[in-house]
Structure formats: C-alpha cells, structure tokens
Amino acid sequence: MLEKLQIVKQRFDEVSDLIIQPDIITDQKRYVALNREYKDLRILMEKRALYIELTDNLEEAESIIADGNDEEMVEMAKMQYDEAKEGIPKLEEEIKVLLIPKDPEDSKNAVVELRAGTGGDEASIFAGDLFRMYTKYCESKGWSVSTVDFSEGTNGGFKEIQFEVSGEDVYGTLKFEAGVHRVQRVPQTETQGRVHTSAATCMVFPEAEEFDVEINPKEVRIDFFCSSGPGGQSVNTTYSAVRLTHIPTGLVAQCQDQKSQHKNKEKAFKVLRSRLYDLELAKKNAEDAEKRGSMVSSGDRSAKIRTYNYPQGRVTDHRIGLTLYDLSNIVNGDIQKIIDELMLAENTEKLKTNNDVI
C-alpha cells in the first residue's frame, strides 16, 4: 500500500509544482484540470499521513510488547496496538476506493431536466414533486439551484423543467438520478380512489465549460420569443426568451427564466454546450457500462430506476434492489442514503475491474 501511495505522492508533488507555473495558469483548460486533480490528491495525502502514523504506531507497540520490561508501558502499547490493528484495514479500504481513477466529469456542475411521462396530468404533478425533492436535497448540500426553462402542467407540476445545480461534485452525485422514475398512488384527479402508475424521466448532464465544447455560431439558429409564466410586466411584452437550435444535431436549448435577453441567451448556450457534451459522454458511459455490466449509471434513460409507492410508503431502487419504507422523508429531499448505496455499488464494481491499479 505504501508503495502505491508513494507513487501518488510523487504525482502530488508534480501537480503542486505545475499549478504555479505561469504557462499553466494561462492555459485555462489544463489549469482547471490540474486544480481538480490537486484537490483529489490532497485527500489521498492526508490518508497517507494517517496510514504512516498508524503503521508506525503498530511497529512501536509490537516492539514495546516484545521487550516487556515495563508493565505500564506494555499495557499502553497493547491499547495502541489494538487501535492500529483495527484502524489500518478500515483505512486501507478507504484508500482503495480513493485510488480508483476518478471520472473527471464528477466534479462538474450539472444541468437537470425532468419530463412528465406516461400518466397525463398526474405525471406532470409527479415531475413537480421530483423537482421539489431535488431542490430540497440540493439545499441540504449547500448547492445553488437556478431554473433555466419550464412548461407548467395543466393541473400543477411541470410537463418539463430544466434547472442548473452548482456546487461541489454535483454531477458525480446527481448522475445516479438519471432514468425513469415511477410513482404508484391515487392521483389528485382520481375520483374513485384507484391507484394509478405514472412516470417521469430525469436527465442529468455535466455542465460543459466553453473549452469543453466549441460551438460554431454559424451552425446555431437563434429565435427570440415572449416569456410565459410569472415575471411581471415584461412577460408576454418583450422578446426576452431565447431558443437555440444546433443545426447539425437538431438539439434545442431555450431559456426564459431571466428578464434579460442577454442572460437568457447565455444560459441557453450553457445548456446547449452541456447537451452536446452529453452526447459524447453518453456513448462513453454506454461502452463502459457494457464492459462492467453496470446497472448503476449506464446512462440508459429508458431504464426504470426507481418506484415511489405511496400506499405502502415504500421507495425501491431497482438497480441495486434497495427498498426503504421512508417515502415521506425521501420525497422531502432525504435521498442521500439511496445515493450512498448507489455509489457503494458502483465503487464495488470499479474495484473489481481496477485490481491492477489497487
């Protein structure tokens, strides 16, 4: 383990030197990538220091116990020995996970899109419930949420809604939410008390930086139109909403959240870049998932990933067979326990295929 950590330390020292070089600072793409790597390596360096401390403590304790001259020292050494013996295997497992090559996308912000699926008005209401769930979860993480575009449902909720999430390791956390979410409950619109099944799709894109994707302005059609929904006098009177169409791919991105046409255009371009970036990423994820046989984050948006059953107060994640009878807290944003289990499942898969690294 120490040999592998020594290799990591050499890279940490190298990156520490590189990020202060003037030519690196002027190369934005490389500078951002190296800063992310530095942050990850620094965590490993802290674990390395603790690992060295524990192994040194173990050796020292063994030496004192073997000597056996001072009973009081031997008693203290036995406690030190037990602590080190218990702590080292746990720390080794943590280090193994940290040594798994990290997806460079994980540290990015994210663009999330929710769309009502089968179920008519109830599906729109459910999409609204999911938006509320994610908003509350993001708030609990200290992340900021900004709406990009939305289309309201006839009886509440949203036919579709897009929003940006900014914070630390956002995409690496929210990517597990991509797929079809299913709800089983008596809809507000149901008069005879029958349980219906409805669905909504969640899509999660890593937010692409300008240097990640270059868009040729000649390949983008820009349309301006009046915003709809709340917003005061400017709504339906000024052409502040922006729709972008990427002609080669047919991808569309629009924003009507801001009163400023310029800000809406800026946000729409951000979404378009993220969509184009996601096209390439989806291909890569599908290939990686095929190699691993992964069901956790395969990028298959048609896959049914989770069911929210209201009559039984149950939430089931079908990818890992996890069932929790805690629906009321989960729909109020307490989804961390589900994400933790999904991360654990993915890391277990990665550990199997990265034994040569670890």
KAMOJO-V67084 format. One record per residue. RES is the residue in one letter. PHI is phi in radians with two decimals (none if undefined). NEAR is the number of other C-alpha atoms within 10 Angstrom. D_CENTER is the distance of its C-alpha to the mean C-alpha in Angstrom with 2 decimals. Layout:
BEGIN
res = <RES RES>
phi = <PHI PHI>
near = <NEAR NEAR>
d_center = <D_CENTER D_CENTER>
END
This chain:
BEGIN
res = <M L E K L Q I V K Q R F D E V S D L I I Q P D I I T D Q K R Y V A L N R E Y K D L R I L M E K R A L Y I E L T D N L E E A E S I I A D G N D E E M V E M A K M Q Y D E A K E G I P K L E E E I K V L L I P K D P E D S K N A V V E L R A G T G G D E A S I F A G D L F R M Y T K Y C E S K G W S V S T V D F S E G T N G G F K E I Q F E V S G E D V Y G T L K F E A G V H R V Q R V P Q T E T Q G R V H T S A A T C M V F P E A E E F D V E I N P K E V R I D F F C S S G P G G Q S V N T T Y S A V R L T H I P T G L V A Q C Q D Q K S Q H K N K E K A F K V L R S R L Y D L E L A K K N A E D A E K R G S M V S S G D R S A K I R T Y N Y P Q G R V T D H R I G L T L Y D L S N I V N G D I Q K I I D E L M L A E N T E K L K T N N D V I>
phi = <none -1.12 -1.11 -1.14 -1.21 -1.19 -1.13 -1.11 -1.09 -1.06 -1.20 -1.05 -1.09 -1.14 -1.14 -1.01 -1.32 -1.13 -1.21 -1.83 -1.38 -0.97 -1.21 -1.30 -1.05 -1.40 -1.65 -0.97 -1.07 -1.23 -1.10 -1.11 -1.10 -1.19 -1.12 -1.12 -1.12 -1.04 -1.08 -1.17 -1.18 -1.10 -1.08 -1.13 -1.14 -1.15 -1.17 -1.08 -1.06 -1.20 -1.12 -1.08 -1.06 -1.17 -1.17 -1.12 -1.05 -1.12 -1.10 -1.09 -1.11 -1.06 -1.14 -1.14 -1.14 -1.12 -1.20 1.17 -1.33 -1.89 -1.04 -1.12 -1.14 -1.12 -1.07 -1.14 -1.13 -1.11 -1.13 -1.11 -1.09 -1.09 -1.08 -1.19 -1.10 -1.37 -1.34 -1.08 -1.07 -1.11 -1.15 -1.09 -1.13 -1.07 -1.16 -1.00 -1.14 -1.17 -1.38 -1.12 -0.92 -1.45 -1.17 -1.08 -1.31 -1.01 -1.45 -1.35 -1.23 -2.38 -1.94 -1.98 -2.23 -1.94 -2.30 -1.14 -1.92 -1.20 2.19 1.04 -1.04 -1.12 -1.16 -1.16 -1.09 -1.13 -1.05 -1.14 -1.13 -1.15 -1.05 -1.11 -1.06 -1.22 -1.09 -1.16 -1.10 -1.08 -1.08 -1.16 -1.59 1.36 -1.57 -1.76 -2.07 -2.31 -1.22 -1.80 -2.76 -2.74 -2.34 -1.29 -1.37 -1.11 -2.01 1.91 1.27 -2.43 -1.19 -2.77 -2.62 -2.05 -2.59 -1.69 -2.18 -2.06 2.89 -1.69 0.93 -1.20 -1.09 -1.07 -1.64 -1.36 -1.06 -1.24 -1.55 -1.27 2.49 -1.64 -1.81 -2.07 -2.13 -2.14 -2.91 -1.46 -1.16 -1.06 -1.54 -1.49 -1.69 -1.86 1.28 -1.51 -1.38 -1.96 -1.95 -2.24 -2.54 -2.49 -1.81 -1.96 -2.07 -2.24 -1.96 -1.24 -1.25 -1.44 -1.37 -1.01 -1.41 -1.35 -2.37 -1.74 -1.88 -1.36 -0.96 -1.22 -1.69 -2.10 -1.61 -1.94 -2.08 -1.95 -2.62 -1.36 -1.21 -2.21 1.69 -1.17 2.77 1.48 -1.19 -1.23 -1.20 1.14 -2.14 -2.09 -1.49 -1.62 -1.29 -2.23 -2.15 -1.94 -2.12 -1.48 -1.04 -1.07 -1.85 1.38 -1.19 -2.13 -2.38 -2.46 -2.52 -2.38 -1.33 -1.70 -1.34 -1.54 -1.04 -1.09 -1.18 -1.12 -1.12 -1.08 -1.15 -1.11 -1.13 -1.10 -1.17 -1.08 -1.04 -1.15 -1.14 -1.13 -1.10 -1.16 -0.98 -1.22 -1.14 -1.07 -1.09 -1.12 -1.08 -1.12 -1.15 -1.10 -1.14 -1.14 -1.13 -1.53 1.20 -1.41 -1.95 -1.40 -2.40 -1.39 1.43 -1.41 -1.33 -1.55 -1.33 -1.35 -1.79 -2.65 -2.15 -1.91 -1.80 -1.25 -1.03 -1.74 1.06 -2.07 -2.17 -2.13 -1.71 -1.30 -1.20 -2.11 1.16 -1.60 -2.15 -2.18 -1.70 -2.55 -1.02 -1.08 -1.27 -1.11 -1.23 -1.68 1.85 -1.53 -1.85 -1.04 -1.11 -1.21 -1.09 -1.04 -1.17 -1.17 -1.10 -1.08 -1.11 -1.18 -1.12 -1.11 -1.06 -1.15 -1.06 -1.11 -1.65 -2.13 -1.06 -1.19 -1.38 -1.66>
near = <11 11 8 11 18 13 10 18 17 11 15 20 13 12 16 17 10 18 18 11 11 9 12 15 15 10 10 12 14 15 18 14 12 18 15 14 17 20 11 15 21 16 12 20 16 10 18 21 11 15 22 13 13 21 17 13 18 20 13 15 23 17 13 18 19 10 10 13 10 10 11 9 13 19 15 13 20 16 12 18 21 12 14 20 15 12 15 18 12 10 15 15 11 13 19 16 17 17 19 16 11 13 8 11 18 17 18 21 24 28 27 27 21 27 23 27 21 15 18 15 22 30 27 29 25 27 31 24 17 22 24 16 18 23 20 19 19 19 12 12 13 12 17 13 19 13 17 23 22 22 15 16 19 13 13 16 24 25 23 22 21 23 20 22 23 18 16 15 15 22 24 19 17 22 23 22 25 25 23 22 24 23 23 17 19 17 21 11 10 12 8 8 11 9 15 13 17 25 25 26 25 25 20 25 27 27 27 22 15 13 10 13 14 11 15 8 9 8 12 19 12 14 13 18 15 14 22 16 12 9 13 9 8 15 17 15 12 15 17 23 27 27 19 21 18 20 12 8 10 9 13 17 23 25 26 29 24 19 17 16 19 13 17 23 24 14 23 23 23 20 28 24 24 23 22 19 19 19 12 10 16 16 13 14 17 17 14 15 17 12 10 15 12 18 18 23 21 23 26 18 17 11 16 18 24 21 20 26 18 16 11 12 14 17 23 19 19 15 16 15 9 13 15 14 15 14 19 14 12 20 19 16 19 18 18 14 11 20 16 13 14 22 17 14 17 18 17 13 15 16 17 11 14 16 10 7 11 16>
d_center = <28.98 30.61 31.41 27.81 26.86 29.79 28.40 25.10 27.32 29.19 26.08 25.01 28.53 28.42 25.18 26.62 29.68 28.05 25.97 29.27 31.09 32.16 31.52 27.87 27.36 28.78 26.50 23.35 21.15 22.30 22.29 18.61 17.76 20.24 19.01 15.51 17.46 19.81 17.28 16.04 19.72 20.91 19.06 20.84 24.04 23.96 23.60 26.38 28.65 28.23 28.88 32.03 33.18 32.91 34.67 37.35 37.85 38.28 40.89 42.70 42.86 44.20 46.82 48.03 48.20 50.12 52.54 53.16 55.73 54.18 53.31 51.29 49.26 48.77 47.46 44.89 44.02 43.40 40.86 39.20 39.31 37.72 34.85 34.18 34.65 32.10 29.57 29.63 28.25 25.31 24.59 25.01 22.34 19.86 21.01 20.75 17.01 16.69 18.99 16.80 16.14 12.64 10.84 11.67 8.97 6.22 8.05 8.33 8.22 7.47 10.28 10.24 13.53 15.27 18.64 21.41 22.67 25.79 27.55 28.88 28.76 27.10 24.08 23.82 24.18 21.42 19.03 20.11 19.43 15.81 15.49 17.17 15.01 11.72 13.86 15.18 12.01 10.80 14.41 14.43 11.76 13.91 11.65 13.79 13.76 16.20 17.63 18.49 20.60 21.64 24.44 25.76 27.00 30.74 30.59 27.48 23.75 22.50 23.36 20.25 18.11 15.75 13.98 12.21 9.84 10.74 10.25 9.32 6.28 4.42 3.06 3.03 2.42 3.07 4.30 6.52 8.07 9.64 13.33 16.43 16.70 20.34 22.41 25.91 28.05 31.20 30.36 31.85 33.90 35.36 38.94 39.84 37.08 35.64 32.10 30.22 27.12 24.86 21.50 18.76 16.25 12.63 11.42 8.19 9.25 8.41 11.06 14.02 16.53 20.17 20.92 18.26 20.14 23.77 25.02 28.77 29.92 32.75 30.38 28.89 30.89 30.44 31.66 32.14 32.71 33.15 30.24 30.39 29.58 30.03 30.76 34.46 37.21 35.16 33.65 35.69 37.98 36.13 34.30 31.17 28.57 27.49 26.74 25.97 26.85 26.11 29.38 28.71 25.72 26.50 23.00 23.30 21.42 23.01 22.79 25.29 23.61 25.62 29.44 29.61 29.80 28.72 25.48 24.72 25.45 23.19 20.21 21.16 21.36 17.86 16.64 19.13 18.00 14.38 15.95 18.25 15.72 13.71 17.13 17.53 14.07 14.64 17.96 16.69 14.10 17.03 19.33 17.25 16.76 20.52 21.39 19.54 20.29 16.69 15.96 12.48 10.44 13.53 12.56 15.66 15.38 18.77 17.81 18.33 15.53 16.59 19.86 20.71 24.43 26.14 29.66 28.51 25.80 23.54 19.93 19.51 16.56 18.56 16.53 17.41 20.27 18.99 21.10 21.03 23.89 22.14 21.44 22.61 20.24 17.19 18.00 18.47 14.87 15.18 12.41 11.37 13.96 12.64 9.10 11.24 13.50 11.15 9.92 13.67 14.71 12.74 14.07 17.44 17.49 16.74 19.42 21.89 21.55 21.48 24.58 26.34 23.89 23.99>
END
